[in-house]
Amino acid sequence: MLKTFRYRIYPTKRQERLLSEALEECRWLYNHLLEQRRKLYEQTGQGISCFDQIKQLPILKRERPSLEHVNAQVLQQVVVRLDLAFQAFFRRVKAGEKPGYPRFKGQGRYKSLTYPQVPKGCTIRDGKLVLSKIGHIKIVLHRPLRGKLKTCTVFRSATGKWYASFSCECEPKRLPPHPHAVGIDLGLKHFAALSDGKTIETPAFFRREEKALAKAQRRLSRLGKDDPERPRRKKIVARIHERIRFRRDNFTHQQSRRIVDRYGFICVEDLVVSRMVHHPHLAKSIQDAAWSEFLAKLSSKAEEAGRQLVKVNPAYTSQTCSACGHRQAMPLEERVFACPCCGIVLDRDVNAARNILALGRQGWEPEKPTA
């Protein structure tokens, strides 16, 4: 399986200048090849393949000598990215979706360099990241790399920080079988309610930073586009967004890891979050909760650990009694489920989690630990 390892790197001023120049050259190449495809289709009604454009790179290097300062495979990956953008465009056209024709990259909009065949052009040596035509860059290896290195992508964040992301092919780390099962109901009052009665509180990272973000955005909006203070104010806004993103990412990683370690069978709701965020009053809270991010990490960790994860239809799970099956109307403001038939009184979300587990358990048999 493929795993991604991301590390912070600290280039010197000279190396940062070389990396920035390489990004600008890749941006120019992307825009040039996009213009070529556009013109060719307008004139002949035909496109050009990815390989035909790759064959043109030696000619372009002679016409634009600054391309020689960028690794050849990195330039080839620019062509591959453009080709993938067009493939996605034609797929959306065929599916009847909004097409989204590939756009030109403005200044600062091309932010990453991909080395597709590590260790060619990119390797780690003596605790440093060695990039072709860039040099030896300090890298913080906060956790060891596992498996066989496949690709490396060096990118710059909106706050000006540099990172190296490695894609590695490695064997999954299986966990021993666990007899316990759990159903998980995602919500807004509680981030998640488990069928065993435990709850995970909603961190609301965006809500906590909302005032600071609004203040920084107001200060930015007062400045004109040519104001010399604008880049600094823009970086402050980006830093707040980055802080929110880091905290949310850390939270979803930790909670998904705890659940995978403690349960052998995990049953969750099959939510379509993209449809739910259109709610006029709950959209911001739903996006802040990061349900999709949590479910994606939970699924990935469960697959690697060898756990069973089942998604069920969440319809009526909040309105049905988990003890006797009686169904009743449950407005959103009612947080306690009181069944008039069997008399059970439960937290609304815990009751839904038990129903989700019951639906997912149909046909499931727990694994027996091996001696």
TIVO-770226 format. One record per residue (C-alpha): x, y, z; residue number from 1; chain. Coordinates in Angstrom, 2 decimals. Example, Ala and Ser with C-alpha at 12.3 -4.5 7.8 and 13.67 -1.06 7.14 Angstrom:
+---------+---------+---------+-----+--------+
:       x :       y :       z : num : cadena :
+---------+---------+---------+-----+--------+
:   12.30 :   -4.50 :    7.80 :   1 :      A :
:   13.67 :   -1.06 :    7.14 :   2 :      A :
+---------+---------+---------+-----+--------+
This chain:
+---------+---------+---------+-----+--------+
:       x :       y :       z : num : cadena :
+---------+---------+---------+-----+--------+
:    0.00 :    0.00 :    0.00 :   1 :      A :
:    1.05 :    3.61 :   -0.53 :   2 :      A :
:    1.64 :    5.88 :    2.46 :   3 :      A :
:    2.56 :    9.56 :    2.55 :   4 :      A :
:    5.22 :   11.00 :    4.84 :   5 :      A :
:    5.46 :   14.78 :    5.11 :   6 :      A :
:    8.41 :   16.66 :    6.58 :   7 :      A :
:    9.29 :   20.31 :    7.11 :   8 :      A :
:   12.41 :   21.47 :    5.26 :   9 :      A :
:   14.52 :   24.57 :    5.88 :  10 :      A :
:   16.26 :   25.80 :    2.70 :  11 :      A :
:   18.88 :   28.53 :    2.92 :  12 :      A :
:   18.19 :   31.88 :    1.27 :  13 :      A :
:   20.07 :   30.77 :   -1.84 :  14 :      A :
:   18.22 :   27.43 :   -1.96 :  15 :      A :
:   14.88 :   29.17 :   -1.41 :  16 :      A :
:   15.65 :   31.48 :   -4.32 :  17 :      A :
:   16.51 :   28.47 :   -6.53 :  18 :      A :
:   13.30 :   26.68 :   -5.50 :  19 :      A :
:   11.22 :   29.80 :   -6.21 :  20 :      A :
:   12.87 :   30.21 :   -9.61 :  21 :      A :
:   12.19 :   26.54 :  -10.39 :  22 :      A :
:    8.51 :   27.03 :   -9.50 :  23 :      A :
:    8.29 :   30.04 :  -11.81 :  24 :      A :
:    9.88 :   28.08 :  -14.66 :  25 :      A :
:    7.38 :   25.26 :  -14.15 :  26 :      A :
:    4.56 :   27.79 :  -14.09 :  27 :      A :
:    5.77 :   29.29 :  -17.37 :  28 :      A :
:    6.01 :   25.83 :  -18.93 :  29 :      A :
:    2.51 :   24.89 :  -17.75 :  30 :      A :
:    1.00 :   28.06 :  -19.23 :  31 :      A :
:    2.98 :   27.69 :  -22.47 :  32 :      A :
:    1.83 :   24.10 :  -23.04 :  33 :      A :
:   -1.76 :   24.99 :  -22.12 :  34 :      A :
:   -1.71 :   27.80 :  -24.70 :  35 :      A :
:   -0.28 :   25.38 :  -27.26 :  36 :      A :
:   -3.13 :   22.91 :  -26.69 :  37 :      A :
:   -5.69 :   25.67 :  -26.93 :  38 :      A :
:   -4.37 :   27.07 :  -30.19 :  39 :      A :
:   -3.93 :   23.65 :  -31.76 :  40 :      A :
:   -7.53 :   22.71 :  -31.02 :  41 :      A :
:   -8.85 :   26.04 :  -32.34 :  42 :      A :
:   -6.87 :   25.65 :  -35.60 :  43 :      A :
:   -7.19 :   21.91 :  -36.29 :  44 :      A :
:   -9.92 :   20.62 :  -33.97 :  45 :      A :
:   -7.45 :   18.07 :  -32.60 :  46 :      A :
:   -5.47 :   17.79 :  -29.39 :  47 :      A :
:   -1.89 :   16.77 :  -28.65 :  48 :      A :
:   -0.77 :   13.90 :  -26.47 :  49 :      A :
:    1.25 :   14.11 :  -23.29 :  50 :      A :
:    4.20 :   12.27 :  -24.88 :  51 :      A :
:    4.29 :   14.59 :  -27.87 :  52 :      A :
:    4.58 :   17.57 :  -25.56 :  53 :      A :
:    7.31 :   15.87 :  -23.52 :  54 :      A :
:    9.30 :   15.40 :  -26.75 :  55 :      A :
:    9.24 :   19.17 :  -27.22 :  56 :      A :
:   11.08 :   19.87 :  -23.95 :  57 :      A :
:   14.62 :   19.75 :  -25.45 :  58 :      A :
:   13.57 :   22.32 :  -28.08 :  59 :      A :
:   12.01 :   24.57 :  -25.42 :  60 :      A :
:   15.21 :   24.37 :  -23.37 :  61 :      A :
:   17.19 :   25.75 :  -26.30 :  62 :      A :
:   14.67 :   28.57 :  -26.76 :  63 :      A :
:   14.48 :   29.30 :  -23.01 :  64 :      A :
:   17.86 :   28.46 :  -21.38 :  65 :      A :
:   16.52 :   29.08 :  -17.85 :  66 :      A :
:   14.64 :   25.76 :  -18.09 :  67 :      A :
:   18.03 :   24.03 :  -17.86 :  68 :      A :
:   18.15 :   25.00 :  -14.17 :  69 :      A :
:   15.21 :   22.68 :  -13.43 :  70 :      A :
:   15.49 :   18.89 :  -13.19 :  71 :      A :
:   14.32 :   17.19 :  -16.42 :  72 :      A :
:   11.90 :   14.84 :  -14.66 :  73 :      A :
:   10.33 :   17.75 :  -12.79 :  74 :      A :
:    9.64 :   19.42 :  -16.16 :  75 :      A :
:    8.13 :   16.20 :  -17.47 :  76 :      A :
:    5.80 :   16.10 :  -14.46 :  77 :      A :
:    4.50 :   19.55 :  -15.44 :  78 :      A :
:    3.33 :   18.05 :  -18.74 :  79 :      A :
:    1.78 :   15.10 :  -16.89 :  80 :      A :
:   -0.13 :   17.46 :  -14.59 :  81 :      A :
:   -1.52 :   19.37 :  -17.55 :  82 :      A :
:   -2.55 :   16.13 :  -19.24 :  83 :      A :
:   -4.32 :   14.97 :  -16.05 :  84 :      A :
:   -6.15 :   18.31 :  -15.90 :  85 :      A :
:   -7.46 :   17.76 :  -19.43 :  86 :      A :
:   -8.41 :   14.16 :  -18.68 :  87 :      A :
:  -10.47 :   15.38 :  -15.72 :  88 :      A :
:  -12.01 :   18.09 :  -17.92 :  89 :      A :
:  -13.14 :   15.58 :  -20.58 :  90 :      A :
:  -14.42 :   13.19 :  -17.90 :  91 :      A :
:  -16.63 :   15.94 :  -16.44 :  92 :      A :
:  -17.88 :   16.90 :  -19.91 :  93 :      A :
:  -18.79 :   13.27 :  -20.63 :  94 :      A :
:  -20.55 :   12.94 :  -17.26 :  95 :      A :
:  -22.57 :   16.11 :  -17.86 :  96 :      A :
:  -20.98 :   17.94 :  -14.91 :  97 :      A :
:  -19.64 :   21.48 :  -14.83 :  98 :      A :
:  -16.60 :   21.13 :  -17.14 :  99 :      A :
:  -14.06 :   23.46 :  -15.51 : 100 :      A :
:  -11.60 :   24.03 :  -18.38 : 101 :      A :
:   -7.93 :   24.05 :  -17.21 : 102 :      A :
:   -6.85 :   27.58 :  -16.31 : 103 :      A :
:   -3.59 :   29.46 :  -16.64 : 104 :      A :
:   -1.50 :   29.69 :  -13.49 : 105 :      A :
:   -1.02 :   33.24 :  -12.21 : 106 :      A :
:    2.08 :   34.40 :  -10.39 : 107 :      A :
:    2.55 :   32.41 :   -7.20 : 108 :      A :
:   -0.14 :   29.90 :   -8.16 : 109 :      A :
:    2.25 :   27.06 :   -9.03 : 110 :      A :
:    3.50 :   25.78 :   -5.68 : 111 :      A :
:    5.09 :   22.33 :   -5.98 : 112 :      A :
:    7.85 :   20.37 :   -7.72 : 113 :      A :
:    7.46 :   16.60 :   -8.17 : 114 :      A :
:   10.38 :   14.16 :   -8.47 : 115 :      A :
:    8.72 :   10.98 :   -9.79 : 116 :      A :
:   11.61 :    8.49 :   -9.46 : 117 :      A :
:   13.29 :    8.75 :   -6.07 : 118 :      A :
:   16.32 :    8.47 :   -5.66 : 119 :      A :
:   16.86 :    9.94 :   -9.15 : 120 :      A :
:   17.05 :   13.70 :   -8.73 : 121 :      A :
:   15.98 :   13.51 :   -5.09 : 122 :      A :
:   17.25 :   11.51 :   -2.13 : 123 :      A :
:   17.91 :   11.69 :    1.61 : 124 :      A :
:   21.59 :   11.54 :    2.53 : 125 :      A :
:   23.21 :   12.10 :    5.95 : 126 :      A :
:   19.97 :   13.48 :    7.37 : 127 :      A :
:   19.52 :   16.03 :    4.58 : 128 :      A :
:   17.27 :   16.26 :    1.54 : 129 :      A :
:   19.36 :   16.33 :   -1.64 : 130 :      A :
:   17.59 :   17.88 :   -4.64 : 131 :      A :
:   19.06 :   17.96 :   -8.12 : 132 :      A :
:   20.25 :   21.49 :   -9.06 : 133 :      A :
:   19.17 :   22.81 :   -5.64 : 134 :      A :
:   21.57 :   21.26 :   -3.12 : 135 :      A :
:   21.52 :   19.72 :    0.37 : 136 :      A :
:   18.53 :   21.03 :    2.37 : 137 :      A :
:   17.98 :   20.65 :    6.09 : 138 :      A :
:   15.02 :   18.37 :    6.78 : 139 :      A :
:   13.31 :   17.47 :   10.07 : 140 :      A :
:   12.71 :   13.69 :   10.00 : 141 :      A :
:   10.31 :   13.58 :   12.96 : 142 :      A :
:    9.37 :    9.98 :   12.11 : 143 :      A :
:   11.27 :    7.33 :   10.10 : 144 :      A :
:   10.38 :    6.63 :    6.50 : 145 :      A :
:    8.93 :    3.18 :    5.83 : 146 :      A :
:    9.06 :    1.04 :    2.72 : 147 :      A :
:   10.32 :    1.86 :   -0.74 : 148 :      A :
:   10.43 :    5.54 :   -1.75 : 149 :      A :
:    8.45 :    6.19 :   -4.94 : 150 :      A :
:    7.97 :    9.94 :   -5.41 : 151 :      A :
:    8.81 :   13.20 :   -3.65 : 152 :      A :
:    6.92 :   16.48 :   -3.91 : 153 :      A :
:    8.47 :   19.68 :   -2.59 : 154 :      A :
:    5.93 :   22.44 :   -2.05 : 155 :      A :
:    5.56 :   25.88 :   -0.51 : 156 :      A :
:    2.65 :   26.70 :    1.77 : 157 :      A :
:    0.67 :   29.94 :    1.77 : 158 :      A :
:    2.69 :   31.11 :    4.79 : 159 :      A :
:    6.00 :   30.59 :    2.94 : 160 :      A :
:    6.97 :   27.34 :    4.69 : 161 :      A :
:    8.57 :   24.55 :    2.66 : 162 :      A :
:    7.69 :   20.86 :    2.94 : 163 :      A :
:    8.76 :   17.59 :    1.35 : 164 :      A :
:    6.09 :   14.93 :    0.89 : 165 :      A :
:    7.26 :   11.36 :    0.16 : 166 :      A :
:    5.06 :    8.64 :   -1.29 : 167 :      A :
:    6.26 :    5.22 :   -0.09 : 168 :      A :
:    5.21 :    1.69 :   -0.96 : 169 :      A :
:    5.19 :   -0.29 :    2.28 : 170 :      A :
:    3.60 :   -3.28 :    3.94 : 171 :      A :
:    0.56 :   -2.47 :    6.10 : 172 :      A :
:    0.92 :   -2.72 :    9.88 : 173 :      A :
:   -1.77 :   -5.18 :   10.96 : 174 :      A :
:   -3.19 :   -5.04 :   14.47 : 175 :      A :
:   -4.21 :   -8.19 :   16.37 : 176 :      A :
:   -7.93 :   -9.09 :   16.08 : 177 :      A :
:  -10.22 :   -7.31 :   18.53 : 178 :      A :
:  -13.66 :   -8.65 :   19.53 : 179 :      A :
:  -15.31 :   -5.31 :   20.32 : 180 :      A :
:  -17.57 :   -3.51 :   17.84 : 181 :      A :
:  -18.71 :    0.10 :   17.77 : 182 :      A :
:  -21.24 :    2.27 :   15.97 : 183 :      A :
:  -20.42 :    5.94 :   15.43 : 184 :      A :
:  -22.91 :    8.76 :   14.98 : 185 :      A :
:  -21.41 :   12.08 :   13.86 : 186 :      A :
:  -23.03 :   15.28 :   15.02 : 187 :      A :
:  -22.58 :   18.92 :   15.90 : 188 :      A :
:  -23.33 :   18.99 :   19.64 : 189 :      A :
:  -20.91 :   16.08 :   20.02 : 190 :      A :
:  -18.36 :   15.48 :   17.30 : 191 :      A :
:  -19.11 :   11.77 :   17.60 : 192 :      A :
:  -21.23 :    9.56 :   19.83 : 193 :      A :
:  -20.24 :    5.90 :   20.25 : 194 :      A :
:  -22.64 :    3.04 :   20.75 : 195 :      A :
:  -21.01 :    2.19 :   24.12 : 196 :      A :
:  -22.13 :    5.57 :   25.50 : 197 :      A :
:  -18.86 :    7.48 :   25.08 : 198 :      A :
:  -18.84 :   10.82 :   23.30 : 199 :      A :
:  -16.15 :   12.93 :   21.61 : 200 :      A :
:  -16.64 :   16.63 :   22.15 : 201 :      A :
:  -16.66 :   19.01 :   19.19 : 202 :      A :
:  -13.43 :   21.06 :   19.14 : 203 :      A :
:  -14.84 :   23.85 :   16.91 : 204 :      A :
:  -11.41 :   25.08 :   15.84 : 205 :      A :
:  -12.76 :   27.57 :   13.31 : 206 :      A :
:  -15.26 :   29.03 :   15.76 : 207 :      A :
:  -12.46 :   29.65 :   18.26 : 208 :      A :
:  -10.37 :   31.54 :   15.70 : 209 :      A :
:  -13.30 :   33.28 :   14.00 : 210 :      A :
:  -12.84 :   36.66 :   15.70 : 211 :      A :
:   -9.08 :   36.74 :   15.10 : 212 :      A :
:   -9.62 :   35.75 :   11.47 : 213 :      A :
:  -12.30 :   38.40 :   10.92 : 214 :      A :
:  -10.05 :   41.07 :   12.42 : 215 :      A :
:   -7.10 :   40.06 :   10.20 : 216 :      A :
:   -9.31 :   39.96 :    7.09 : 217 :      A :
:  -10.73 :   43.42 :    7.82 : 218 :      A :
:   -7.23 :   44.85 :    8.11 : 219 :      A :
:   -6.28 :   43.18 :    4.83 : 220 :      A :
:   -9.38 :   44.44 :    2.99 : 221 :      A :
:   -8.56 :   48.07 :    3.88 : 222 :      A :
:   -5.32 :   47.92 :    1.89 : 223 :      A :
:   -5.06 :   48.46 :   -1.86 : 224 :      A :
:   -3.56 :   45.85 :   -4.19 : 225 :      A :
:   -0.33 :   47.82 :   -4.59 : 226 :      A :
:    0.11 :   48.63 :   -0.90 : 227 :      A :
:    3.55 :   47.40 :    0.34 : 228 :      A :
:    1.94 :   46.29 :    3.62 : 229 :      A :
:   -0.49 :   43.94 :    1.84 : 230 :      A :
:    1.82 :   40.85 :    1.58 : 231 :      A :
:    2.46 :   40.92 :    5.35 : 232 :      A :
:   -1.24 :   41.24 :    6.19 : 233 :      A :
:   -2.07 :   38.49 :    3.69 : 234 :      A :
:    0.44 :   36.21 :    5.39 : 235 :      A :
:   -1.22 :   36.83 :    8.78 : 236 :      A :
:   -4.58 :   35.66 :    7.39 : 237 :      A :
:   -2.91 :   32.60 :    5.85 : 238 :      A :
:   -1.23 :   31.80 :    9.18 : 239 :      A :
:   -4.56 :   31.76 :   11.02 : 240 :      A :
:   -6.05 :   29.42 :    8.39 : 241 :      A :
:   -2.95 :   27.24 :    8.66 : 242 :      A :
:   -3.25 :   27.05 :   12.45 : 243 :      A :
:   -6.89 :   25.96 :   12.17 : 244 :      A :
:   -6.00 :   23.36 :    9.57 : 245 :      A :
:   -3.12 :   21.93 :   11.64 : 246 :      A :
:   -5.25 :   21.61 :   14.78 : 247 :      A :
:   -8.13 :   19.99 :   12.90 : 248 :      A :
:   -5.76 :   17.59 :   11.13 : 249 :      A :
:   -4.15 :   16.60 :   14.43 : 250 :      A :
:   -7.56 :   16.09 :   16.07 : 251 :      A :
:   -8.94 :   13.84 :   13.31 : 252 :      A :
:   -5.70 :   11.81 :   13.24 : 253 :      A :
:   -5.76 :   11.20 :   16.98 : 254 :      A :
:   -9.46 :   10.31 :   17.23 : 255 :      A :
:   -9.41 :    7.98 :   14.22 : 256 :      A :
:   -6.31 :    6.23 :   15.61 : 257 :      A :
:   -7.93 :    5.71 :   19.03 : 258 :      A :
:  -11.04 :    4.16 :   17.49 : 259 :      A :
:   -9.08 :    1.83 :   15.21 : 260 :      A :
:   -6.90 :    0.68 :   18.12 : 261 :      A :
:   -9.86 :   -0.03 :   20.44 : 262 :      A :
:  -12.41 :   -1.71 :   18.15 : 263 :      A :
:  -12.27 :   -4.58 :   15.67 : 264 :      A :
:  -15.49 :   -3.73 :   13.85 : 265 :      A :
:  -16.40 :   -0.11 :   13.11 : 266 :      A :
:  -19.74 :    0.98 :   11.71 : 267 :      A :
:  -20.29 :    4.57 :   10.53 : 268 :      A :
:  -22.89 :    6.61 :    8.67 : 269 :      A :
:  -22.64 :    6.83 :    4.90 : 270 :      A :
:  -22.83 :   10.63 :    4.82 : 271 :      A :
:  -22.80 :   12.81 :    1.70 : 272 :      A :
:  -21.33 :   15.89 :    3.36 : 273 :      A :
:  -21.18 :   17.86 :    0.12 : 274 :      A :
:  -24.99 :   17.97 :    0.08 : 275 :      A :
:  -25.32 :   18.82 :    3.77 : 276 :      A :
:  -23.17 :   21.97 :    3.61 : 277 :      A :
:  -25.91 :   23.79 :    1.68 : 278 :      A :
:  -27.94 :   24.17 :    4.89 : 279 :      A :
:  -28.20 :   27.95 :    5.52 : 280 :      A :
:  -27.73 :   27.71 :    9.30 : 281 :      A :
:  -25.54 :   24.63 :    9.80 : 282 :      A :
:  -23.12 :   24.84 :    6.86 : 283 :      A :
:  -20.31 :   26.57 :    8.77 : 284 :      A :
:  -20.54 :   24.18 :   11.72 : 285 :      A :
:  -20.61 :   21.13 :    9.43 : 286 :      A :
:  -17.50 :   22.28 :    7.59 : 287 :      A :
:  -15.78 :   23.08 :   10.87 : 288 :      A :
:  -16.53 :   19.56 :   12.16 : 289 :      A :
:  -14.53 :   18.02 :    9.25 : 290 :      A :
:  -16.61 :   14.83 :    9.04 : 291 :      A :
:  -15.28 :   13.91 :    5.59 : 292 :      A :
:  -11.68 :   14.29 :    6.74 : 293 :      A :
:  -12.32 :   12.14 :    9.81 : 294 :      A :
:  -14.10 :    9.39 :    7.85 : 295 :      A :
:  -11.33 :    9.30 :    5.23 : 296 :      A :
:   -8.63 :    8.89 :    7.87 : 297 :      A :
:  -10.69 :    6.35 :    9.78 : 298 :      A :
:  -11.17 :    4.29 :    6.60 : 299 :      A :
:   -7.46 :    4.47 :    5.71 : 300 :      A :
:   -6.28 :    3.47 :    9.19 : 301 :      A :
:   -8.84 :    0.67 :    9.44 : 302 :      A :
:   -7.74 :   -0.75 :    6.08 : 303 :      A :
:   -4.07 :   -0.73 :    7.10 : 304 :      A :
:   -4.78 :   -2.26 :   10.51 : 305 :      A :
:   -7.00 :   -4.99 :    9.07 : 306 :      A :
:  -10.13 :   -3.73 :   10.84 : 307 :      A :
:  -13.60 :   -4.05 :    9.33 : 308 :      A :
:  -15.32 :   -0.77 :    8.53 : 309 :      A :
:  -18.91 :   -0.69 :    7.28 : 310 :      A :
:  -20.92 :    2.31 :    6.09 : 311 :      A :
:  -24.70 :    2.18 :    6.54 : 312 :      A :
:  -27.60 :    4.33 :    5.43 : 313 :      A :
:  -28.27 :    6.80 :    8.28 : 314 :      A :
:  -31.99 :    7.18 :    7.46 : 315 :      A :
:  -34.24 :    7.05 :   10.57 : 316 :      A :
:  -31.37 :    6.06 :   12.91 : 317 :      A :
:  -32.18 :    9.04 :   15.15 : 318 :      A :
:  -35.94 :    8.35 :   15.12 : 319 :      A :
:  -35.89 :    4.62 :   15.88 : 320 :      A :
:  -35.61 :    3.14 :   19.38 : 321 :      A :
:  -32.45 :    1.03 :   19.62 : 322 :      A :
:  -34.13 :   -1.28 :   22.18 : 323 :      A :
:  -37.56 :   -2.09 :   20.72 : 324 :      A :
:  -37.57 :   -0.58 :   17.22 : 325 :      A :
:  -40.35 :    1.94 :   17.83 : 326 :      A :
:  -40.12 :    4.94 :   15.51 : 327 :      A :
:  -41.18 :    8.45 :   16.45 : 328 :      A :
:  -40.62 :   12.00 :   15.24 : 329 :      A :
:  -37.48 :   13.60 :   16.63 : 330 :      A :
:  -37.05 :   17.32 :   15.87 : 331 :      A :
:  -33.46 :   18.49 :   15.82 : 332 :      A :
:  -33.81 :   20.47 :   19.05 : 333 :      A :
:  -34.77 :   17.34 :   21.05 : 334 :      A :
:  -31.49 :   15.88 :   22.38 : 335 :      A :
:  -32.92 :   13.00 :   24.46 : 336 :      A :
:  -34.69 :    9.96 :   23.01 : 337 :      A :
:  -37.49 :    8.78 :   25.32 : 338 :      A :
:  -39.32 :    5.71 :   24.01 : 339 :      A :
:  -43.01 :    5.53 :   25.04 : 340 :      A :
:  -43.12 :    1.77 :   24.34 : 341 :      A :
:  -40.19 :    0.31 :   26.28 : 342 :      A :
:  -39.42 :    3.34 :   28.46 : 343 :      A :
:  -35.75 :    3.61 :   27.53 : 344 :      A :
:  -34.22 :    7.09 :   27.86 : 345 :      A :
:  -31.01 :    7.74 :   25.93 : 346 :      A :
:  -29.00 :   10.58 :   24.50 : 347 :      A :
:  -30.25 :   11.10 :   20.96 : 348 :      A :
:  -26.82 :   10.56 :   19.38 : 349 :      A :
:  -25.97 :    7.47 :   21.44 : 350 :      A :
:  -29.32 :    5.93 :   20.42 : 351 :      A :
:  -28.49 :    6.64 :   16.76 : 352 :      A :
:  -25.02 :    5.10 :   17.21 : 353 :      A :
:  -26.58 :    1.89 :   18.55 : 354 :      A :
:  -28.92 :    1.73 :   15.57 : 355 :      A :
:  -25.98 :    2.26 :   13.21 : 356 :      A :
:  -24.11 :   -0.60 :   14.88 : 357 :      A :
:  -27.17 :   -2.88 :   14.65 : 358 :      A :
:  -27.49 :   -2.16 :   10.92 : 359 :      A :
:  -23.81 :   -2.78 :   10.29 : 360 :      A :
:  -23.69 :   -5.94 :   12.37 : 361 :      A :
:  -26.08 :   -7.81 :   10.11 : 362 :      A :
:  -24.04 :  -10.66 :    8.71 : 363 :      A :
:  -20.88 :   -9.79 :   10.69 : 364 :      A :
:  -19.01 :  -12.34 :   12.77 : 365 :      A :
:  -16.23 :  -11.18 :   15.11 : 366 :      A :
:  -12.72 :  -12.42 :   14.41 : 367 :      A :
:  -11.25 :  -14.82 :   16.92 : 368 :      A :
:   -7.77 :  -13.97 :   18.17 : 369 :      A :
:   -5.14 :  -16.44 :   17.06 : 370 :      A :
:   -3.09 :  -18.23 :   19.69 : 371 :      A :
+---------+---------+---------+-----+--------+
